[in-house]
Amino acid sequence: MRQPTWLGGFGVAALLMAAGCEDLPTTVTVAASPTPYGSPSPSPSPSGSPYGSPSPKPSYSPSPTPTPRYTPTPTPHPTERVVTPTATPRPVATTTGGSTPTPVVIPVITAPASLVLDAPDSTADFSKNVLPVSLRAEVPAGVAIRELQVIYENQVIFRQLSPSLAFSTSSWNPHLLKPILNDSAAYPIPYGMRKIKGRAVTTAGTESFSSVLEFYKPLIFRDWVTKTTNASTQITIPPLPIARSGAKLYAAHNKLFTFFGTKADGTAADSVIALGLDVFNPTWNLQSAPTLTWRKGFAFTGSGDTAYVIGGRPAGASGLADATPSVQAIDLFAHVITSLPPLPKAVVDASAAIMGHHLYVIGGSTTGAAADAVSDVYRIALTTDDTPAANAAWESRASLQTALRGTAAIAVSNGTKLFMLGGQAVDGSRREGIYAYDEALDLWSRVQLLPAQVSDGSVADLGDAIWYLGGTSDDKPSRALFRFNYADKDMPARAFPNGVPNLPVERTQPSAAVLGDTDSGQPRRRLFVLSGDRLDADKLVPVAEVLVGDTL
């Protein structure tokens, strides 16, 4: 029967493998003599030995140095078969070419495949949750790829069995695979920094893994809605009971908390109201916080169950100069309020963040006016769970390079990195700088620029980047949505292109908060935005609608 030409030398190895010869020797040389052990025997002996009279059975020692098959003989017979494997040899086929022995050398294929997993194309259509990659495998001549795989989180998300590719006659056979990984069903790939790797299984029984490939999948922002999901059930987020400006939003344990705010008539809104998202028809309810001092223009941050309200102007303040240095912490679930030491300087429109178990207060204005902006930065130690620490005191840290009010501050990467964005300077101009604080060096440095000069916006960390929302730009409210990838500070912050939604309406001084969503088993986060002022007939009016960012 004619052997298929494409098998070549590999065809022999494949046939042997099919016969069960998994453990082939490194090199097997066979001399095809009709009588390999002495003179021909005229007839089989009674014992059934084809070699004449009975002789000692051959023996084999696993020692690296070959030992004679017949121990009484000091050296091997010239026609004796010599085997140098590392495991017991199995019978192999021999060829005979008349009276002239023809050795057959069978190489054992142990060379693994060489794998290259290429980075995703920059034109990847992430909006469809699809990731194009290229996996190239090279194997020695005579070896075929049995299976190519792409692996994510220890799961095979793409495989191609027995790639039907023509074998090359060159010494290396390239195999090219360009899969499309559609993760819309069983293997969703969430946003952020991800790792994938390739694997090739050859017909020689070897497996090869490519080096791990890291790629960045951005969070896809589709639209702003007023609905979200809870336990796979869609619920509608109701608007605030009363439209208010200057309120702050906080999220914890599947609840939204709204702090303070000013009504359209200039009077104080409820101190704290909460919205539980664990019910089908959620409603805003007043929280018990009788000793929490109402204020406006205050800085705000939080960690876990504890939120902090800092500075601002209390109710009944008669002028811009009536700022307060008061700092209060509230346990949102135990309803316990703790007063911290007052700020060294009373400020309005400062920003705040928690990093490294310290509460930072950044910039602001002594009156709320841009002309009275300050560059001061203070911090106070907290406990390891970011609650108020006993006997802690405020300390000054490196000042901002420019006095600014209306900045936005946020700590990311589990509270290990602190960034400050935008702001308004003493001369009234707005800034586009993104500054990072180095705690070890006590130093602020500008790392990037926002696409626009803006102040009084809000920031959120969605796990992949800092998102800057709304604010004031060109002396009017903005509906812009900017994104800064803090994992790669060399990547400029950018506005979204056409087709990617900004805020539905302009909002200055909005407030944003993030809640995790584990209903789907994926680490997707939900972005909520409320409050702020929009422009209506050249007049700022407060907003009641609560928006939910619909993301992939």
Residue pairs with C-beta under 8 A, 6 or more apart in sequence:
3 11
4 11
6 166
6 167
7 14
8 141
8 142
8 167
9 107
9 141
9 142
10 109
10 141
10 142
10 143
10 144
10 203
12 106
13 24
13 106
13 107
13 108
13 109
13 142
13 204
14 203
16 24
16 92
16 106
17 203
17 205
20 90
21 90
21 92
22 205
23 87
23 88
23 90
24 85
24 90
24 106
24 108
25 83
25 84
25 85
25 86
25 87
25 89
25 106
25 108
26 84
26 85
26 86
26 107
26 108
27 84
27 105
27 106
27 107
27 108
28 83
28 85
28 89
28 92
28 104
28 105
28 106
29 81
29 82
29 103
29 104
29 105
30 81
30 92
30 94
30 95
30 103
30 104
31 79
31 81
31 101
31 103
32 94
32 95
32 96
32 97
32 101
32 102
32 103
32 104
33 79
33 101
34 40
34 96
34 99
35 41
35 51
36 79
36 80
36 81
37 51
37 77
37 79
37 80
38 51
38 52
38 77
39 52
41 50
41 51
41 52
44 50
45 51
45 52
45 53
45 54
47 54
49 55
55 70
56 70
56 71
56 72
58 69
58 70
59 67
59 69
59 71
60 67
60 69
60 83
60 88
61 67
62 88
66 82
66 83
66 84
68 74
68 75
68 76
69 76
69 80
70 77
76 82
79 101
83 89
92 104
92 106
93 104
94 104
95 102
95 104
96 102
109 140
109 142
109 143
109 202
109 203
109 204
109 206
110 204
110 206
111 139
111 140
111 143
111 204
111 206
112 200
112 202
112 206
112 207
112 208
113 137
113 138
113 139
113 143
113 145
113 200
113 202
113 206
113 208
114 137
114 138
114 139
114 208
115 135
115 136
115 137
115 138
115 198
115 199
115 200
115 208
115 209
115 210
116 135
116 136
116 137
116 210
117 133
117 134
117 135
117 136
117 150
117 196
117 197
117 198
117 210
117 211
117 213
118 133
118 134
118 135
118 136
118 213
119 133
119 213
119 215
120 131
120 132
120 133
120 215
121 132
124 130
124 131
124 132
126 217
126 218
126 220
126 552
127 220
127 222
127 552
128 182
128 184
129 182
129 183
129 184
129 188
129 189
129 220
129 552
130 180
130 181
130 182
130 183
131 180
131 181
131 183
131 189
131 215
131 217
132 178
132 179
132 180
132 181
133 150
133 178
133 179
133 181
133 196
133 213
134 176
134 177
134 178
135 148
135 150
135 177
135 178
135 179
135 198
135 210
136 174
136 175
136 176
136 177
137 145
137 148
137 174
137 175
137 177
137 198
137 200
137 208
138 172
138 173
138 174
138 175
139 145
139 172
139 173
139 175
139 200
139 202
140 171
140 172
140 173
141 168
141 169
141 170
141 171
141 172
141 173
143 173
143 202
143 203
143 204
144 162
144 167
144 173
144 202
144 203
145 162
145 163
145 165
145 175
145 200
145 201
145 202
145 203
146 161
146 162
146 201
146 202
146 203
147 159
147 160
147 161
147 162
147 200
147 201
148 159
148 160
148 163
148 175
148 177
148 198
148 199
148 200
148 201
149 156
149 158
149 159
149 160
149 198
149 199
149 200
149 201
150 156
150 157
150 158
150 159
150 179
150 181
150 196
150 197
150 198
150 199
151 157
151 196
151 197
151 198
151 199
152 181
152 187
152 189
152 194
152 195
152 196
153 187
155 187
157 181
157 183
157 186
157 187
157 196
158 179
158 181
160 177
160 179
163 175
163 177
165 173
165 175
165 176
167 173
168 174
175 200
181 187
181 189
183 189
188 520
188 522
189 217
190 217
190 522
190 523
190 524
191 217
191 218
191 219
191 220
191 462
191 463
191 464
191 524
191 551
191 552
192 216
192 217
192 219
192 463
192 464
193 214
193 215
193 216
193 487
194 214
194 215
194 216
194 217
195 212
195 213
195 214
195 215
196 212
196 213
196 215
197 209
197 210
197 211
197 212
197 213
198 209
198 210
198 213
199 207
199 208
199 209
199 210
200 207
200 208
201 207
202 208
216 464
216 485
216 487
216 488
217 464
218 464
218 465
218 483
218 485
219 462
219 463
219 464
219 465
219 551
219 552
220 551
220 552
221 481
221 496
221 500
221 501
221 549
221 550
221 551
222 501
222 550
222 551
222 552
223 501
223 550
224 501
224 503
224 504
224 529
224 547
224 548
224 549
224 550
225 547
225 548
225 550
226 236
226 237
226 545
226 546
226 547
226 548
227 234
227 235
227 236
227 237
227 548
228 234
228 235
228 237
228 277
228 517
228 526
228 548
229 235
229 517
229 519
230 254
230 277
230 278
230 279
230 280
230 519
231 519
232 519
232 520
233 280
235 277
235 279
235 280
235 281
235 282
236 281
237 275
237 282
237 528
237 546
237 548
238 275
238 282
238 283
238 284
238 546
239 544
239 545
239 546
240 247
240 258
240 261
240 273
240 284
240 530
240 531
240 544
240 545
240 546
241 270
241 273
241 284
241 544
242 263
242 269
242 270
242 544
243 263
243 264
243 541
243 542
243 543
243 544
244 258
244 260
244 261
244 262
244 263
244 269
244 531
244 542
244 544
245 261
245 262
245 509
245 531
245 532
245 533
245 540
245 542
245 543
246 260
246 261
246 262
246 296
246 297
246 509
246 531
247 258
247 259
247 260
247 261
247 269
247 511
247 530
247 531
248 258
248 259
248 260
248 298
248 300
248 309
248 511
248 531
249 256
249 257
249 258
249 259
249 511
249 512
249 513
249 528
249 529
249 530
249 531
250 256
250 257
250 259
250 300
250 302
250 307
250 332
250 513
251 257
251 513
251 514
251 515
251 528
252 302
252 304
252 305
252 332
253 305
253 333
254 276
254 277
254 278
254 515
255 274
255 275
255 276
255 277
255 278
255 332
256 274
256 275
256 277
256 513
256 515
256 528
256 530
256 546
257 272
257 273
257 274
257 275
257 287
257 307
257 332
258 272
258 273
258 274
258 275
258 284
258 530
258 531
259 271
259 272
259 300
259 307
259 309
260 268
260 269
260 271
260 272
260 294
260 295
260 296
260 298
260 309
261 268
261 269
261 270
261 296
261 531
261 542
262 268
262 269
262 296
262 542
263 269
263 542
264 541
264 542
268 294
268 296
268 315
270 286
271 286
271 287
271 289
271 292
271 294
272 286
272 287
272 289
272 292
272 330
273 284
273 285
273 286
273 287
274 284
274 285
274 287
274 332
275 282
275 283
275 284
275 285
276 282
276 285
277 515
287 332
287 335
288 335
289 330
289 335
289 337
291 337
292 309
292 328
292 330
292 337
293 309
293 314
293 324
293 326
293 328
294 314
294 315
295 309
295 311
295 312
295 313
295 314
295 315
295 324
295 326
296 312
296 313
297 311
297 312
297 313
297 323
297 348
297 349
297 368
298 309
298 310
298 311
298 312
298 348
299 309
299 310
299 311
299 312
299 347
299 349
299 350
299 351
299 352
299 361
299 364
300 307
300 308
300 309
300 310
300 352
300 511
301 307
301 308
301 310
301 352
301 353
301 354
301 359
301 409
302 308
302 354
303 354
303 382
303 385
303 386
303 415
304 385
304 386
305 331
305 332
305 333
305 334
306 329
306 330
306 331
306 332
306 386
306 387
306 388
307 329
307 330
307 332
308 327
308 328
308 329
308 340
308 352
308 354
308 359
309 327
309 328
309 330
310 326
310 327
310 343
310 350
310 352
310 359
310 361
311 323
311 324
311 325
311 326
311 327
311 343
311 346
311 347
311 348
311 350
311 361
311 364
312 323
312 324
312 348
313 320
313 322
313 323
313 324
313 348
313 368
314 322
314 324
314 326
320 348
320 367
320 368
320 369
321 366
321 367
323 346
323 347
323 348
323 366
323 367
323 368
324 346
325 342
325 343
325 344
325 345
325 346
325 347
326 339
326 342
326 343
327 339
327 340
327 341
327 342
327 343
328 337
328 338
328 339
328 340
329 337
329 338
329 339
329 340
329 387
329 388
330 336
330 337
330 338
331 337
331 338
331 387
338 387
338 388
340 359
340 380
340 388
340 392
341 380
341 392
341 393
341 394
343 361
343 378
343 394
344 376
344 378
344 394
344 396
345 366
345 374
345 376
345 378
346 366
347 361
347 363
347 364
347 365
347 366
347 374
347 376
348 364
348 365
348 366
348 367
348 368
348 405
349 364
349 365
349 368
349 405
349 406
349 456
350 361
350 362
350 363
350 364
350 365
350 405
350 407
351 361
351 362
351 363
351 364
351 407
351 408
351 409
351 420
352 359
352 360
352 361
352 362
352 409
353 360
353 362
353 409
353 410
353 411
353 418
354 360
354 382
354 386
354 411
354 415
355 411
355 415
355 416
355 417
355 418
355 437
355 439
356 415
356 416
356 439
357 381
357 382
357 383
357 384
357 386
357 415
358 379
358 380
358 381
358 382
359 379
359 380
359 382
360 377
360 378
360 379
360 397
360 409
360 411
360 418
360 437
361 377
361 378
361 379
362 377
362 400
362 407
362 409
362 420
363 373
363 374
363 375
363 376
363 377
363 400
363 403
363 404
363 405
363 407
363 420
363 423
364 373
364 374
364 376
364 405
365 372
365 373
365 374
365 405
366 372
366 374
368 405
370 405
370 406
370 424
370 425
370 426
370 427
370 428
371 426
371 428
372 405
372 426
373 403
373 404
373 405
373 423
373 424
373 425
373 426
374 403
374 405
375 399
375 400
375 401
375 402
375 403
375 404
376 396
376 399
376 400
377 396
377 397
377 398
377 399
377 400
377 444
378 394
378 395
378 396
378 397
379 394
379 395
379 397
380 389
380 392
380 393
380 394
380 395
381 389
381 392
382 388
382 389
382 392
383 389
386 415
397 442
398 437
398 442
398 443
398 444
399 444
400 420
400 435
400 444
401 435
401 444
401 446
402 423
402 425
402 431
403 425
403 426
404 423
404 424
404 425
404 431
404 455
405 423
405 424
405 455
406 422
406 423
406 424
406 430
406 455
406 456
406 471
406 472
407 420
407 421
407 422
407 423
407 455
408 420
408 421
408 422
408 423
408 457
408 458
408 459
408 468
408 471
409 418
409 419
409 420
409 421
409 459
410 418
410 419
410 421
410 459
410 460
410 461
410 466
411 417
411 418
411 419
412 419
412 461
412 466
412 486
413 486
417 436
417 486
418 436
418 437
418 439
419 434
419 435
419 436
419 437
419 447
419 466
419 484
419 486
420 434
420 435
420 437
420 444
421 433
421 434
421 435
421 450
421 457
421 459
421 466
421 468
421 484
422 430
422 431
422 432
422 433
422 450
422 453
422 454
422 455
422 456
422 457
422 468
422 471
423 430
423 431
423 433
423 455
424 430
424 431
424 455
424 456
424 472
425 431
429 453
430 453
430 454
430 455
430 472
430 473
431 453
431 455
432 449
432 450
432 451
432 452
432 453
432 454
433 446
433 449
433 450
434 446
434 447
434 448
434 449
434 450
434 484
434 493
435 444
435 445
435 446
435 447
436 444
436 445
436 447
436 489
437 443
437 444
438 444
438 445
447 489
448 484
448 489
448 491
448 492
448 493
449 492
449 493
450 468
450 482
450 484
450 493
451 480
451 482
451 493
451 494
451 495
452 473
452 478
452 480
452 482
452 495
453 473
453 474
454 468
454 471
454 472
454 473
454 478
454 480
455 471
455 472
455 473
456 471
456 472
456 508
456 509
457 468
457 469
457 470
457 471
457 472
457 478
457 508
457 510
458 468
458 469
458 470
458 471
458 509
458 510
458 511
458 512
458 529
459 466
459 467
459 468
459 469
459 512
460 466
460 467
460 469
460 512
460 513
460 514
460 527
461 467
461 514
462 514
462 525
462 527
462 551
463 523
463 525
464 485
464 487
465 483
465 484
465 485
465 486
465 487
466 483
466 484
466 486
467 481
467 482
467 483
467 484
467 512
467 527
468 480
468 481
468 482
468 483
468 484
468 493
469 480
469 481
469 482
469 503
469 507
469 510
469 512
469 529
470 477
470 478
470 479
470 480
470 503
470 506
470 507
470 508
470 509
470 510
470 529
470 532
471 477
471 478
471 480
471 508
471 509
471 510
472 478
472 508
472 509
473 480
476 506
476 535
477 506
477 507
477 508
477 532
477 533
477 534
477 535
477 540
478 506
478 507
478 508
479 502
479 503
479 504
479 505
479 506
479 507
480 495
480 502
480 503
481 495
481 496
481 500
481 501
481 502
481 503
482 493
482 494
482 495
483 493
483 494
483 496
484 493
485 491
485 493
496 502
503 510
503 529
503 547
504 547
505 534
505 543
506 534
506 535
507 529
507 531
507 532
507 533
507 534
507 543
508 532
508 533
508 534
508 540
509 531
509 532
509 533
510 529
510 530
510 531
510 532
510 543
511 529
511 530
511 531
511 532
512 527
512 528
512 529
513 527
513 528
514 525
514 526
514 527
514 528
515 525
515 526
515 528
516 523
516 524
516 525
516 526
517 524
517 525
517 526
524 551
524 552
525 551
526 548
526 549
526 551
527 548
527 549
527 551
528 546
528 547
528 548
528 549
529 546
529 547
529 549
530 543
530 545
530 546
530 547
531 542
531 543
532 542
532 543
533 540
533 541
533 542
533 543
534 540
534 541
534 543
535 541
